[in-house]
Amino acid sequence: MKSTPYNPIVRITLVLSMALYLAALTQECYCTSMACGGHWNGLSIVALGAIGA
């Protein structure tokens, strides 16, 4: 069984989208009228989403 290599454009798109997602996890997630995000960055929101209802 021979596997075919990925198209270079598919590989570049995949790597770029993963890099952008990881960069987005470091940013503030939300703003209210009082303040923006505080210590809640994207990574903590994703982690809490796994246990939330």
Residue pairs with C-beta under 8 A, 6 or more apart in sequence:
24 42
25 41
25 42
25 43
25 46
26 41
26 42
26 43
27 41
27 42
28 36
28 37
28 38
28 40
28 41
28 42
29 37
29 40
29 41
29 42
29 45
30 36
30 37
30 40
31 37
